[in-house]
């Protein structure tokens, strides 16, 4: 895989910064099936040029597939996650985070989505007007 498995929120400096980050709903890019209702943009800890979406809740629209594997740049173990509608791999789940990633500045999200595998829709916060 070539990267640390855990992500950091885009623009994240401290825990309260999460409150100002946009929240997204995600759908499978192949079949448009809803995958996740609460995700944030994130970047790989080991390669900030790789943009992802991540969530801390197990997504209802996914299933784990294939076997666990260890990533190259840390001791985390991950497993692919695929859309329940069409079977396309949409990302991965960090099944066993390593101590280095847990101690690094991460957002506590262990379900990752590849930007190329999902469509994202910004969710409105309570009291926020929808812009069209």
Beta strands, then each sheet from edge to edge (+ up, - down):
strand 1: 7-9
strand 2: 23-28
strand 3: 34-44
strand 4: 51-55
strand 5: 62-64
strand 6: 69-70
strand 7: 77-83
strand 8: 89-96
strand 9: 111-114
strand 10: 118-123
sheet 1: 1+ 3- 2+ 10-
sheet 2: 1+ 3- 4+ 9- 8+ 7- 5+
sheet 3: 1+ 3- 4+ 9- 8+ 7- 6+
end
